[in-house]
Amino acid sequence: MSDQILIDLIKDNKKLICSIINKYTNYYEFDDLYQVSVIGIIKAYQNFDNSYNVKFTTYAYKYILSEVINFINNSKLIKVSRDYQKIYKKILE
C-alpha cells in the first residue's frame, strides 16, 4: 500500500471524517479524533472488497465510528461497566 494512495484516500474522505467526529468535538480534541478516524480509514481500506457492490464511504463509516467510540471509551477517567450504563439509560427513560 503506497503512501500516496493513503494520502489521497484520507483527503477524499475528509468530509466523511469531519461529519462523524463533529459530534464529539465539544468533549475531545479535534486532532485526536481526526487521527483516530484516519486509523479507521486505513483499516477500512485494508479490508475493503469491491465485490460487495458497496461504496467505500458506506463501508468505511463503521470502521471510523468504531475507532472513535473505542478511543472515547478508553480515554474516560472513570470506567463504568456496560451493565451499569444500560441501567442508567433505563432510569433516564
N, CA, C and O atoms as CSV, one atom per row, in Angstrom:
chain,resi,resn,atom,element,x,y,z
A,1,MET,N,N,0.862,-1.167,0.000
A,1,MET,CA,C,0.000,0.000,0.000
A,1,MET,C,C,0.907,1.229,0.000
A,1,MET,O,O,1.727,1.410,0.900
A,2,SER,N,N,0.749,2.060,-1.013
A,2,SER,CA,C,1.646,3.207,-1.122
A,2,SER,C,C,1.136,4.379,-0.285
A,2,SER,O,O,-0.052,4.497,0.015
A,3,ASP,N,N,2.073,5.226,0.071
A,3,ASP,CA,C,1.738,6.389,0.900
A,3,ASP,C,C,0.832,7.360,0.149
A,3,ASP,O,O,-0.064,7.958,0.743
A,4,GLN,N,N,1.061,7.519,-1.147
A,4,GLN,CA,C,0.266,8.469,-1.926
A,4,GLN,C,C,-1.192,8.027,-2.016
A,4,GLN,O,O,-2.095,8.863,-1.992
A,5,ILE,N,N,-1.424,6.743,-2.117
A,5,ILE,CA,C,-2.800,6.237,-2.158
A,5,ILE,C,C,-3.511,6.544,-0.843
A,5,ILE,O,O,-4.671,6.955,-0.835
A,6,LEU,N,N,-2.805,6.339,0.267
A,6,LEU,CA,C,-3.406,6.633,1.574
A,6,LEU,C,C,-3.668,8.126,1.750
A,6,LEU,O,O,-4.706,8.520,2.282
A,7,ILE,N,N,-2.739,8.943,1.307
A,7,ILE,CA,C,-2.927,10.391,1.420
A,7,ILE,C,C,-4.142,10.831,0.620
A,7,ILE,O,O,-4.960,11.611,1.107
A,8,ASP,N,N,-4.263,10.332,-0.607
A,8,ASP,CA,C,-5.416,10.680,-1.436
A,8,ASP,C,C,-6.715,10.164,-0.826
A,8,ASP,O,O,-7.739,10.845,-0.860
A,9,LEU,N,N,-6.664,8.966,-0.274
A,9,LEU,CA,C,-7.843,8.375,0.353
A,9,LEU,C,C,-8.311,9.219,1.543
A,9,LEU,O,O,-9.508,9.451,1.714
A,10,ILE,N,N,-7.378,9.666,2.345
A,10,ILE,CA,C,-7.711,10.490,3.511
A,10,ILE,C,C,-8.258,11.843,3.067
A,10,ILE,O,O,-9.238,12.332,3.629
A,11,LYS,N,N,-7.631,12.448,2.062
A,11,LYS,CA,C,-8.114,13.742,1.554
A,11,LYS,C,C,-9.514,13.617,0.977
A,11,LYS,O,O,-10.365,14.475,1.211
A,12,ASP,N,N,-9.754,12.550,0.224
A,12,ASP,CA,C,-11.061,12.354,-0.408
A,12,ASP,C,C,-12.172,12.113,0.606
A,12,ASP,O,O,-13.332,12.426,0.338
A,13,ASN,N,N,-11.830,11.562,1.762
A,13,ASN,CA,C,-12.837,11.226,2.774
A,13,ASN,C,C,-12.815,12.156,3.978
A,13,ASN,O,O,-13.361,11.824,5.030
A,14,LYS,N,N,-12.194,13.304,3.831
A,14,LYS,CA,C,-12.110,14.252,4.946
A,14,LYS,C,C,-13.496,14.724,5.391
A,14,LYS,O,O,-13.747,14.892,6.584
A,15,LYS,N,N,-14.381,14.933,4.438
A,15,LYS,CA,C,-15.732,15.381,4.767
A,15,LYS,C,C,-16.473,14.325,5.592
A,15,LYS,O,O,-17.182,14.663,6.539
A,16,LEU,N,N,-16.310,13.056,5.235
A,16,LEU,CA,C,-16.918,11.968,5.993
A,16,LEU,C,C,-16.362,11.917,7.410
A,16,LEU,O,O,-17.114,11.774,8.374
A,17,ILE,N,N,-15.056,12.033,7.529
A,17,ILE,CA,C,-14.407,12.009,8.841
A,17,ILE,C,C,-14.934,13.145,9.710
A,17,ILE,O,O,-15.302,12.940,10.866
A,18,CYS,N,N,-14.965,14.335,9.143
A,18,CYS,CA,C,-15.420,15.502,9.913
A,18,CYS,C,C,-16.877,15.371,10.325
A,18,CYS,O,O,-17.248,15.778,11.426
A,19,SER,N,N,-17.707,14.806,9.454
A,19,SER,CA,C,-19.117,14.660,9.815
A,19,SER,C,C,-19.306,13.682,10.969
A,19,SER,O,O,-20.236,13.825,11.763
A,20,ILE,N,N,-18.434,12.699,11.063
A,20,ILE,CA,C,-18.533,11.728,12.158
A,20,ILE,C,C,-18.014,12.320,13.459
A,20,ILE,O,O,-18.643,12.153,14.504
A,21,ILE,N,N,-16.880,13.008,13.414
A,21,ILE,CA,C,-16.250,13.451,14.662
A,21,ILE,C,C,-16.777,14.779,15.173
A,21,ILE,O,O,-16.498,15.139,16.317
A,22,ASN,N,N,-17.532,15.525,14.368
A,22,ASN,CA,C,-18.067,16.805,14.841
A,22,ASN,C,C,-18.970,16.643,16.057
A,22,ASN,O,O,-19.085,17.555,16.875
A,23,LYS,N,N,-19.599,15.501,16.173
A,23,LYS,CA,C,-20.484,15.227,17.298
A,23,LYS,C,C,-19.725,15.191,18.631
A,23,LYS,O,O,-20.299,15.457,19.687
A,24,TYR,N,N,-18.444,14.863,18.571
A,24,TYR,CA,C,-17.659,14.649,19.789
A,24,TYR,C,C,-16.631,15.754,20.066
A,24,TYR,O,O,-15.915,15.684,21.065
A,25,THR,N,N,-16.546,16.758,19.212
A,25,THR,CA,C,-15.504,17.779,19.360
A,25,THR,C,C,-15.727,18.687,20.562
A,25,THR,O,O,-14.800,19.384,20.973
A,26,ASN,N,N,-16.914,18.700,21.132
A,26,ASN,CA,C,-17.130,19.509,22.334
A,26,ASN,C,C,-16.437,18.899,23.544
A,26,ASN,O,O,-16.130,19.598,24.509
A,27,TYR,N,N,-16.194,17.602,23.490
A,27,TYR,CA,C,-15.654,16.898,24.642
A,27,TYR,C,C,-14.219,16.430,24.447
A,27,TYR,O,O,-13.499,16.212,25.422
A,28,TYR,N,N,-13.800,16.275,23.200
A,28,TYR,CA,C,-12.456,15.768,22.892
A,28,TYR,C,C,-11.811,16.653,21.835
A,28,TYR,O,O,-12.500,17.339,21.080
A,29,GLU,N,N,-10.497,16.634,21.788
A,29,GLU,CA,C,-9.760,17.446,20.827
A,29,GLU,C,C,-10.014,16.954,19.405
A,29,GLU,O,O,-10.037,15.750,19.146
A,30,PHE,N,N,-10.204,17.897,18.494
A,30,PHE,CA,C,-10.449,17.564,17.095
A,30,PHE,C,C,-9.292,16.765,16.508
A,30,PHE,O,O,-9.508,15.789,15.789
A,31,ASP,N,N,-8.067,17.177,16.814
A,31,ASP,CA,C,-6.892,16.499,16.248
A,31,ASP,C,C,-6.807,15.041,16.690
A,31,ASP,O,O,-6.468,14.169,15.889
A,32,ASP,N,N,-7.110,14.773,17.946
A,32,ASP,CA,C,-7.084,13.396,18.448
A,32,ASP,C,C,-8.135,12.543,17.736
A,32,ASP,O,O,-7.858,11.425,17.301
A,33,LEU,N,N,-9.333,13.090,17.628
A,33,LEU,CA,C,-10.405,12.362,16.956
A,33,LEU,C,C,-10.093,12.145,15.481
A,33,LEU,O,O,-10.404,11.095,14.920
A,34,TYR,N,N,-9.479,13.143,14.860
A,34,TYR,CA,C,-9.128,13.027,13.445
A,34,TYR,C,C,-8.086,11.931,13.229
A,34,TYR,O,O,-8.193,11.150,12.284
A,35,GLN,N,N,-7.097,11.873,14.089
A,35,GLN,CA,C,-6.059,10.843,13.966
A,35,GLN,C,C,-6.649,9.447,14.144
A,35,GLN,O,O,-6.287,8.518,13.422
A,36,VAL,N,N,-7.543,9.306,15.089
A,36,VAL,CA,C,-8.189,8.017,15.316
A,36,VAL,C,C,-9.053,7.651,14.106
A,36,VAL,O,O,-9.121,6.483,13.721
A,37,SER,N,N,-9.706,8.640,13.512
A,37,SER,CA,C,-10.533,8.400,12.331
A,37,SER,C,C,-9.699,7.963,11.141
A,37,SER,O,O,-10.132,7.125,10.351
A,38,VAL,N,N,-8.518,8.520,11.009
A,38,VAL,CA,C,-7.625,8.118,9.922
A,38,VAL,C,C,-7.222,6.649,10.084
A,38,VAL,O,O,-7.096,5.928,9.095
A,39,ILE,N,N,-7.026,6.214,11.306
A,39,ILE,CA,C,-6.737,4.795,11.552
A,39,ILE,C,C,-7.921,3.946,11.079
A,39,ILE,O,O,-7.733,2.877,10.499
A,40,GLY,N,N,-9.131,4.428,11.330
A,40,GLY,CA,C,-10.322,3.714,10.863
A,40,GLY,C,C,-10.389,3.649,9.347
A,40,GLY,O,O,-10.774,2.621,8.791
A,41,ILE,N,N,-10.021,4.730,8.670
A,41,ILE,CA,C,-9.994,4.745,7.197
A,41,ILE,C,C,-8.989,3.728,6.678
A,41,ILE,O,O,-9.265,3.005,5.721
A,42,ILE,N,N,-7.830,3.675,7.306
A,42,ILE,CA,C,-6.790,2.737,6.868
A,42,ILE,C,C,-7.253,1.291,7.054
A,42,ILE,O,O,-7.047,0.450,6.180
A,43,LYS,N,N,-7.875,1.013,8.188
A,43,LYS,CA,C,-8.386,-0.345,8.426
A,43,LYS,C,C,-9.475,-0.702,7.414
A,43,LYS,O,O,-9.524,-1.828,6.917
A,44,ALA,N,N,-10.340,0.254,7.114
A,44,ALA,CA,C,-11.399,0.011,6.136
A,44,ALA,C,C,-10.802,-0.252,4.757
A,44,ALA,O,O,-11.279,-1.128,4.037
A,45,TYR,N,N,-9.774,0.491,4.384
A,45,TYR,CA,C,-9.120,0.307,3.097
A,45,TYR,C,C,-8.475,-1.074,2.999
A,45,TYR,O,O,-8.524,-1.717,1.950
A,46,GLN,N,N,-7.879,-1.519,4.084
A,46,GLN,CA,C,-7.219,-2.822,4.082
A,46,GLN,C,C,-8.220,-3.973,3.967
A,46,GLN,O,O,-7.895,-5.020,3.407
A,47,ASN,N,N,-9.417,-3.791,4.486
A,47,ASN,CA,C,-10.415,-4.865,4.493
A,47,ASN,C,C,-11.470,-4.740,3.401
A,47,ASN,O,O,-12.319,-5.621,3.266
A,48,PHE,N,N,-11.433,-3.667,2.622
A,48,PHE,CA,C,-12.474,-3.404,1.622
A,48,PHE,C,C,-12.353,-4.363,0.452
A,48,PHE,O,O,-11.255,-4.672,-0.012
A,49,ASP,N,N,-13.506,-4.827,-0.016
A,49,ASP,CA,C,-13.571,-5.719,-1.170
A,49,ASP,C,C,-14.617,-5.173,-2.138
A,49,ASP,O,O,-15.777,-5.003,-1.763
A,50,ASN,N,N,-14.220,-4.899,-3.371
A,50,ASN,CA,C,-15.134,-4.324,-4.365
A,50,ASN,C,C,-16.262,-5.267,-4.757
A,50,ASN,O,O,-17.274,-4.819,-5.296
A,51,SER,N,N,-16.116,-6.533,-4.504
A,51,SER,CA,C,-17.141,-7.494,-4.921
A,51,SER,C,C,-18.438,-7.364,-4.118
A,51,SER,O,O,-19.450,-7.959,-4.489
A,52,TYR,N,N,-18.424,-6.603,-3.033
A,52,TYR,CA,C,-19.634,-6.427,-2.225
A,52,TYR,C,C,-20.625,-5.439,-2.834
A,52,TYR,O,O,-21.754,-5.325,-2.359
A,53,ASN,N,N,-20.215,-4.725,-3.877
A,53,ASN,CA,C,-21.062,-3.713,-4.521
A,53,ASN,C,C,-21.534,-2.649,-3.529
A,53,ASN,O,O,-22.705,-2.271,-3.519
A,54,VAL,N,N,-20.620,-2.179,-2.707
A,54,VAL,CA,C,-20.898,-1.143,-1.715
A,54,VAL,C,C,-19.887,-0.025,-1.922
A,54,VAL,O,O,-18.725,-0.278,-2.242
A,55,LYS,N,N,-20.334,1.206,-1.739
A,55,LYS,CA,C,-19.403,2.333,-1.823
A,55,LYS,C,C,-18.403,2.255,-0.669
A,55,LYS,O,O,-18.711,1.755,0.412
A,56,PHE,N,N,-17.217,2.755,-0.928
A,56,PHE,CA,C,-16.195,2.716,0.114
A,56,PHE,C,C,-16.612,3.541,1.326
A,56,PHE,O,O,-16.360,3.139,2.462
A,57,THR,N,N,-17.243,4.684,1.101
A,57,THR,CA,C,-17.629,5.541,2.229
A,57,THR,C,C,-18.636,4.842,3.144
A,57,THR,O,O,-18.578,4.983,4.366
A,58,THR,N,N,-19.549,4.095,2.545
A,58,THR,CA,C,-20.515,3.344,3.343
A,58,THR,C,C,-19.811,2.284,4.175
A,58,THR,O,O,-20.138,2.070,5.342
A,59,TYR,N,N,-18.852,1.632,3.563
A,59,TYR,CA,C,-18.091,0.587,4.249
A,59,TYR,C,C,-17.195,1.184,5.332
A,59,TYR,O,O,-17.068,0.618,6.418
A,60,ALA,N,N,-16.578,2.320,5.039
A,60,ALA,CA,C,-15.621,2.924,5.960
A,60,ALA,C,C,-16.295,3.568,7.167
A,60,ALA,O,O,-15.672,3.721,8.218
A,61,TYR,N,N,-17.552,3.942,7.024
A,61,TYR,CA,C,-18.261,4.635,8.103
A,61,TYR,C,C,-18.190,3.858,9.410
A,61,TYR,O,O,-17.882,4.428,10.457
A,62,LYS,N,N,-18.472,2.572,9.355
A,62,LYS,CA,C,-18.491,1.788,10.600
A,62,LYS,C,C,-17.095,1.646,11.194
A,62,LYS,O,O,-16.948,1.596,12.415
A,63,TYR,N,N,-16.074,1.582,10.352
A,63,TYR,CA,C,-14.702,1.494,10.858
A,63,TYR,C,C,-14.299,2.792,11.554
A,63,TYR,O,O,-13.696,2.766,12.627
A,64,ILE,N,N,-14.627,3.907,10.950
A,64,ILE,CA,C,-14.283,5.207,11.535
A,64,ILE,C,C,-15.013,5.389,12.859
A,64,ILE,O,O,-14.408,5.745,13.870
A,65,LEU,N,N,-16.316,5.142,12.842
A,65,LEU,CA,C,-17.118,5.322,14.051
A,65,LEU,C,C,-16.667,4.400,15.170
A,65,LEU,O,O,-16.616,4.813,16.328
A,66,SER,N,N,-16.340,3.167,14.842
A,66,SER,CA,C,-15.910,2.245,15.895
A,66,SER,C,C,-14.562,2.654,16.479
A,66,SER,O,O,-14.340,2.487,17.678
A,67,GLU,N,N,-13.668,3.179,15.664
A,67,GLU,CA,C,-12.387,3.660,16.192
A,67,GLU,C,C,-12.599,4.864,17.113
A,67,GLU,O,O,-11.957,4.970,18.158
A,68,VAL,N,N,-13.489,5.758,16.731
A,68,VAL,CA,C,-13.776,6.934,17.558
A,68,VAL,C,C,-14.403,6.508,18.884
A,68,VAL,O,O,-14.015,7.005,19.941
A,69,ILE,N,N,-15.356,5.604,18.834
A,69,ILE,CA,C,-16.017,5.146,20.061
A,69,ILE,C,C,-15.030,4.407,20.960
A,69,ILE,O,O,-15.054,4.582,22.178
A,70,ASN,N,N,-14.167,3.588,20.373
A,70,ASN,CA,C,-13.148,2.904,21.175
A,70,ASN,C,C,-12.209,3.905,21.840
A,70,ASN,O,O,-11.832,3.734,23.000
A,71,PHE,N,N,-11.836,4.941,21.110
A,71,PHE,CA,C,-10.975,5.981,21.676
A,71,PHE,C,C,-11.664,6.666,22.856
A,71,PHE,O,O,-11.051,6.888,23.899
A,72,ILE,N,N,-12.922,6.992,22.683
A,72,ILE,CA,C,-13.676,7.673,23.739
A,72,ILE,C,C,-13.809,6.770,24.966
A,72,ILE,O,O,-13.615,7.220,26.095
A,73,ASN,N,N,-14.134,5.519,24.747
A,73,ASN,CA,C,-14.289,4.597,25.870
A,73,ASN,C,C,-12.975,4.357,26.598
A,73,ASN,O,O,-12.966,4.213,27.820
A,74,ASN,N,N,-11.880,4.314,25.876
A,74,ASN,CA,C,-10.580,4.077,26.501
A,74,ASN,C,C,-10.006,5.313,27.173
A,74,ASN,O,O,-9.121,5.197,28.022
A,75,SER,N,N,-10.491,6.491,26.810
A,75,SER,CA,C,-9.926,7.710,27.381
A,75,SER,C,C,-10.727,8.239,28.574
A,75,SER,O,O,-10.365,9.265,29.150
A,76,LYS,N,N,-11.788,7.566,28.943
A,76,LYS,CA,C,-12.577,8.004,30.097
A,76,LYS,C,C,-11.771,7.814,31.373
A,76,LYS,O,O,-11.044,6.831,31.524
A,77,LEU,N,N,-11.906,8.752,32.274
A,77,LEU,CA,C,-11.195,8.663,33.544
A,77,LEU,C,C,-11.809,7.619,34.460
A,77,LEU,O,O,-11.108,6.937,35.208
A,78,ILE,N,N,-13.121,7.506,34.391
A,78,ILE,CA,C,-13.819,6.540,35.224
A,78,ILE,C,C,-14.416,5.481,34.305
A,78,ILE,O,O,-15.169,5.800,33.386
A,79,LYS,N,N,-14.080,4.232,34.556
A,79,LYS,CA,C,-14.596,3.134,33.749
A,79,LYS,C,C,-15.897,2.637,34.369
A,79,LYS,O,O,-15.943,2.303,35.553
A,80,VAL,N,N,-16.943,2.592,33.566
A,80,VAL,CA,C,-18.246,2.121,34.011
A,80,VAL,C,C,-18.626,0.927,33.144
A,80,VAL,O,O,-18.535,0.985,31.918
A,81,SER,N,N,-19.046,-0.144,33.782
A,81,SER,CA,C,-19.386,-1.343,33.012
A,81,SER,C,C,-20.621,-1.089,32.149
A,81,SER,O,O,-21.419,-0.193,32.424
A,82,ARG,N,N,-20.754,-1.886,31.116
A,82,ARG,CA,C,-21.891,-1.729,30.207
A,82,ARG,C,C,-23.207,-2.040,30.899
A,82,ARG,O,O,-24.237,-1.459,30.556
A,83,ASP,N,N,-23.189,-2.940,31.859
A,83,ASP,CA,C,-24.417,-3.248,32.598
A,83,ASP,C,C,-24.923,-2.019,33.342
A,83,ASP,O,O,-26.120,-1.731,33.331
A,84,TYR,N,N,-24.023,-1.307,33.977
A,84,TYR,CA,C,-24.415,-0.084,34.683
A,84,TYR,C,C,-24.867,1.002,33.711
A,84,TYR,O,O,-25.767,1.778,34.032
A,85,GLN,N,N,-24.270,1.066,32.559
A,85,GLN,CA,C,-24.686,2.042,31.556
A,85,GLN,C,C,-26.099,1.738,31.069
A,85,GLN,O,O,-26.895,2.655,30.866
A,86,LYS,N,N,-26.414,0.457,30.881
A,86,LYS,CA,C,-27.760,0.065,30.456
A,86,LYS,C,C,-28.790,0.430,31.512
A,86,LYS,O,O,-29.864,0.938,31.192
A,87,ILE,N,N,-28.461,0.171,32.769
A,87,ILE,CA,C,-29.368,0.511,33.866
A,87,ILE,C,C,-29.589,2.021,33.923
A,87,ILE,O,O,-30.710,2.487,34.125
A,88,TYR,N,N,-28.512,2.777,33.743
A,88,TYR,CA,C,-28.614,4.240,33.774
A,88,TYR,C,C,-29.520,4.741,32.655
A,88,TYR,O,O,-30.318,5.653,32.872
A,89,LYS,N,N,-29.410,4.166,31.472
A,89,LYS,CA,C,-30.253,4.576,30.348
A,89,LYS,C,C,-31.719,4.256,30.615
A,89,LYS,O,O,-32.601,5.027,30.236
A,90,LYS,N,N,-31.984,3.121,31.267
A,90,LYS,CA,C,-33.354,2.770,31.610
A,90,LYS,C,C,-33.939,3.731,32.633
A,90,LYS,O,O,-35.121,4.070,32.569
A,91,ILE,N,N,-33.111,4.170,33.578
A,91,ILE,CA,C,-33.556,5.128,34.578
A,91,ILE,C,C,-33.921,6.455,33.929
A,91,ILE,O,O,-34.898,7.092,34.322
A,92,LEU,N,N,-33.148,6.870,32.945
A,92,LEU,CA,C,-33.407,8.147,32.283
A,92,LEU,C,C,-34.665,8.134,31.430
A,92,LEU,O,O,-35.238,9.189,31.161
A,93,GLU,N,N,-35.103,6.953,31.001
A,93,GLU,CA,C,-36.297,6.875,30.173
A,93,GLU,C,C,-37.506,7.120,30.944
A,93,GLU,O,O,-38.606,7.091,30.392
